[in-house]
Amino acid sequence: MKEKRFSPQLAPNNEIDIKTLSYPLLGSVKLDGCRLLSKEGRLTTRSLKDLQNIQLNKKFEFLRKYSEINNVILDGELYAHGIPFQFIVSCFMTQDCTAKSAIKKWEKLCEEHDFDTSREEVLEKIKFHMFDSVEDNNFEEDFESRINKAHKLCDSMETDLVVFVEHKMLYTPDEVEEYFQEALANSYEGLILRNPKGRYKFNRCTVNQNIIFKYKPFVTTDSIIIGIVQATEVNEDAEKTTNELGRSRTSKKQSERHTVEKAQSFIVDFEGQELKVPIAMIDVQKKYIWTHQEEYIGKYVEYKYMEVGMKEGGLPRIPKFIRMREDKL
């Protein structure tokens, strides 16, 4: 039997009804940072690409060495509470924060988000928040055992650069909801809920597998449609590539894509700003919308979005189409 290729465990994107889940569950606050793994002497992103930032590589070199010497996978998030997600990502994705081009981009980012801080301050505040560990590639070990070992491991490192993500045993939907409201009140993104007996499954889990869940707040609203974005598809002659996880990668380069006769997103008016809401319909409906745009412009669409992490006066995060509001004209 072919050995499965390692891929970081991911929670399902599906919305959940906490009343239908099996209890107890181990809950932790959801951190809005960048996933980092230390595995076999490498610091990698969620897609198993090497961490490219020079400053963060230097700061967390001890994690890389630890995984190499002790044959353990350290799984967590680079995060700094109170620092907007965009600023953490900028540090994470920039190869060298001291480069002139990087300094200019940082100044522009601060201006766009009205957030006055230096990149050096953010880099200093970023820590590795560990929420899982796997010893000796024992992926069948249950989560409760793994997280207890991770806690001891964090304590043994004796550094404030590694933070153990606390987990709380939750026995009822009411306890989940209470913890969820507490997390939001403390400016966290929501909760991660895990089955204490769950294994470390490679890649995206499903709700039915009962391993891990995300519980995040969504706000529902409706807005008038002011435009429609045309869909594109990759050219047949575009070079086919695979990523570090072994999955085929679809080119996003404009030069390697062409437009097709169907709609991709509605452009709606969100408080005077243009917001793209991806259309969650079948191809036949998307084709009809594109060829009959006049029937949709001026109508209302209902969608949901994440309010947590929005800057004041900014656009919603992760807008998701719900339905057309035929009752609103």
C-alpha positions in Angstrom: 0.0 0.0 0.0 1.4 3.4 -1.0 2.3 5.6 1.9 0.2 8.8 2.1 2.1 12.0 1.6 2.1 14.3 4.6 -0.1 17.4 4.5 -1.1 19.6 7.4 -4.4 18.9 9.0 -7.1 21.5 8.1 -10.5 22.1 9.6 -13.5 21.8 7.3 -14.8 25.1 5.9 -18.4 24.0 6.4 -20.6 26.0 8.8 -21.5 23.8 11.8 -24.5 23.5 14.1 -23.0 23.0 17.5 -26.1 21.3 18.7 -25.4 18.3 16.3 -21.8 17.7 17.4 -20.6 14.9 19.5 -19.3 15.9 23.0 -17.0 16.4 24.8 -14.8 18.6 22.6 -11.6 20.4 23.2 -11.9 24.1 22.3 -9.3 26.8 21.7 -9.5 30.3 20.4 -9.0 30.7 16.7 -5.9 32.7 15.9 -5.8 35.0 12.8 -2.2 34.4 11.9 0.0 32.4 9.5 0.3 28.6 9.8 3.9 27.4 10.5 5.2 23.9 10.8 8.6 22.7 12.0 9.1 19.2 10.5 12.3 17.3 9.8 14.5 20.3 10.2 12.4 22.6 8.0 10.2 25.6 8.8 7.3 25.5 6.3 4.1 27.1 5.5 0.7 25.4 5.3 1.5 24.4 1.7 4.8 22.9 2.8 6.9 25.7 1.1 9.9 26.9 3.0 9.4 29.9 5.2 10.9 32.7 3.1 11.3 35.6 5.5 14.9 36.0 6.6 14.1 37.6 9.9 11.5 35.0 11.0 13.7 32.2 9.9 16.5 33.5 12.2 14.1 34.1 15.1 12.7 30.6 15.0 15.8 28.7 13.9 15.6 26.8 17.3 12.3 25.3 16.3 13.8 24.0 13.0 16.7 22.4 15.0 14.3 20.9 17.6 12.2 19.1 15.0 15.3 17.7 13.3 16.9 16.4 16.5 13.8 15.1 18.2 11.8 13.7 15.2 8.7 15.7 16.1 6.3 17.9 14.1 5.5 21.2 15.7 2.3 22.6 14.4 1.1 26.1 15.1 0.6 29.7 14.1 2.8 32.7 13.8 0.6 35.3 15.6 0.6 38.5 17.7 -2.6 39.4 19.4 -3.8 42.8 18.5 -1.8 43.0 15.3 -4.1 43.0 12.2 -3.8 39.9 10.0 -2.5 41.9 7.0 0.6 43.0 8.9 1.4 39.5 10.1 1.0 38.2 6.5 3.3 41.0 5.2 6.1 40.0 7.5 5.5 36.3 6.7 5.5 36.8 2.9 8.3 39.4 2.6 11.7 37.8 2.0 13.7 40.5 3.6 12.0 43.2 5.7 15.0 45.5 5.4 14.9 45.8 1.6 13.9 49.3 0.3 11.0 47.9 -1.6 9.7 46.2 1.5 10.0 49.4 3.6 7.9 51.3 1.0 5.3 48.5 0.9 5.0 48.6 4.7 4.5 52.4 4.8 1.7 52.0 2.2 0.1 49.2 4.2 0.2 51.3 7.4 -1.4 54.2 5.5 -4.1 52.0 3.9 -5.1 50.5 7.3 -4.5 53.5 9.4 -2.2 51.5 11.7 0.9 53.2 12.8 3.6 50.7 13.8 7.0 49.7 12.6 7.7 46.3 11.0 10.4 45.8 13.6 7.8 46.1 16.4 5.5 43.6 14.7 8.4 41.1 14.1 9.3 41.4 17.7 5.7 40.6 18.8 5.2 37.6 16.6 5.4 34.4 18.4 4.9 30.7 17.6 1.6 29.6 19.1 1.6 25.8 19.2 -1.7 23.9 19.0 -0.5 20.4 18.0 2.5 18.1 17.9 3.2 14.7 16.4 6.0 12.6 17.8 7.8 9.9 15.7 5.2 10.3 12.9 2.5 8.7 15.1 -0.5 10.3 13.3 -2.9 7.8 14.9 -2.3 9.1 18.4 -5.3 10.9 19.8 -5.4 14.7 20.0 -5.8 14.8 23.8 -2.5 12.9 24.2 -0.8 15.0 21.5 -1.8 18.3 23.0 -0.7 17.2 26.5 2.7 16.4 25.1 2.8 19.7 23.2 2.1 21.5 26.5 5.1 19.8 28.2 7.2 20.4 25.2 6.4 24.2 25.3 7.3 24.3 29.0 10.6 22.5 28.4 11.7 25.0 25.8 11.8 27.8 28.4 11.4 30.6 25.9 8.6 33.2 25.6 8.9 32.9 21.8 6.7 29.7 22.0 3.2 30.0 23.4 1.1 27.0 24.2 -2.5 27.4 22.9 -4.7 26.5 25.8 -7.6 24.0 25.2 -10.7 23.8 27.3 -12.9 20.7 27.6 -16.4 21.6 26.5 -19.3 19.2 27.3 -22.4 20.9 25.9 -23.4 23.3 23.1 -24.1 26.0 25.8 -20.5 25.7 27.0 -19.3 26.1 23.4 -21.5 29.2 22.9 -20.3 30.7 26.2 -16.6 30.2 25.3 -17.3 31.5 21.8 -18.7 34.7 23.1 -15.8 35.0 25.5 -13.4 34.6 22.5 -15.1 37.3 20.5 -15.1 39.7 23.4 -11.3 39.2 23.7 -10.9 40.0 19.9 -10.3 36.5 18.7 -11.7 35.2 15.4 -13.8 32.4 16.9 -13.1 28.8 18.1 -11.4 25.7 16.9 -13.2 22.6 18.3 -11.5 19.2 18.3 -12.5 15.6 19.1 -10.2 14.6 22.0 -9.9 11.1 20.4 -9.3 12.5 16.9 -6.2 11.4 14.9 -4.0 13.7 12.9 -5.6 13.4 9.5 -3.7 14.7 6.5 -5.2 17.5 4.5 -8.8 18.9 4.9 -11.0 17.0 7.3 -14.8 16.6 6.8 -17.5 17.3 9.3 -18.6 13.7 9.2 -15.1 12.5 10.2 -15.7 14.3 13.6 -12.0 15.4 14.0 -11.9 19.2 14.0 -14.3 22.1 13.4 -14.2 25.9 13.0 -16.8 28.0 14.7 -16.7 31.5 13.4 -19.1 34.4 13.4 -20.8 35.5 10.2 -23.0 38.5 9.7 -25.8 38.3 7.1 -26.9 41.3 5.0 -28.1 42.2 1.6 -26.8 44.7 -1.0 -27.8 46.0 -4.4 -26.0 44.6 -7.4 -24.1 47.2 -9.3 -22.0 45.0 -11.6 -21.0 41.5 -12.6 -17.5 40.0 -13.0 -16.9 37.7 -15.9 -15.4 34.3 -15.2 -12.1 33.0 -16.6 -10.6 29.6 -17.3 -7.0 28.4 -17.7 -5.7 28.1 -21.3 -5.3 24.5 -22.5 -1.7 25.2 -23.5 -0.8 26.7 -20.1 2.0 24.8 -18.3 0.6 22.3 -15.8 2.4 22.4 -12.4 2.0 20.8 -9.0 2.6 22.3 -5.6 4.6 21.0 -2.6 1.6 18.9 -1.5 1.6 17.1 -4.9 -1.7 18.7 -6.0 -2.2 20.2 -9.5 -2.0 24.0 -9.5 -4.3 26.1 -11.7 -2.5 29.1 -13.2 -3.8 32.5 -12.0 -1.7 34.5 -14.5 -3.9 36.6 -16.7 -1.7 35.7 -19.7 -2.5 32.0 -19.2 -6.3 32.5 -18.8 -9.2 33.5 -21.0 -12.6 34.8 -20.4 -15.7 32.5 -20.7 -19.3 33.4 -21.2 -20.4 33.1 -17.6 -20.5 35.2 -14.4 -18.0 34.7 -11.6 -19.1 37.3 -9.0 -21.6 40.0 -8.3 -20.2 43.5 -7.6 -22.4 44.9 -4.8 -22.6 48.3 -3.1 -21.3 47.8 0.5 -21.7 51.1 2.3 -20.5 53.1 -0.8 -17.7 50.6 -1.6 -17.5 47.9 -4.3 -17.5 44.4 -2.9 -17.2 41.2 -5.0 -19.5 38.4 -3.8 -18.6 35.0 -5.6 -21.7 33.5 -7.2 -22.5 30.1 -5.7 -24.6 28.6 -8.5 -24.3 25.9 -11.1 -22.7 26.7 -14.5 -26.0 27.0 -16.3 -27.2 29.7 -14.0 -23.8 31.5 -14.2 -24.0 31.5 -18.0 -27.6 32.9 -17.8 -26.5 35.7 -15.5 -23.7 36.8 -17.8 -25.8 36.9 -20.9 -28.8 38.6 -19.1 -26.9 41.0 -16.8 -29.7 43.6 -17.2 -32.0 41.3 -15.2 -29.7 41.4 -12.2 -28.2 44.9 -12.1 -30.2 46.8 -9.5 -31.5 43.7 -7.8 -30.5 42.7 -4.3 -28.4 39.7 -3.2 -28.2 38.2 0.3 -24.7 37.2 1.5 -22.8 36.6 4.7 -19.4 37.8 5.8 -16.9 37.7 8.7 -17.0 40.9 10.7 -14.1 40.0 12.9 -10.8 41.4 11.5 -12.5 44.2 9.5 -10.9 47.5 9.8 -13.3 50.4 10.5 -14.8 51.6 7.2 -13.2 48.6 5.4 -14.7 45.8 3.3 -16.1 42.6 4.8 -13.9 39.5 4.9 -14.9 36.2 3.1 -18.2 37.2 1.6 -20.4 34.2 0.7 -23.5 34.2 -1.5 -26.7 33.0 0.1 -29.5 33.8 -2.3 -31.1 36.4 -4.5 -33.6 38.7 -2.7 -36.5 38.7 -5.2 -38.6 40.2 -2.5 -36.5 43.4 -2.5 -36.7 45.9 -5.4 
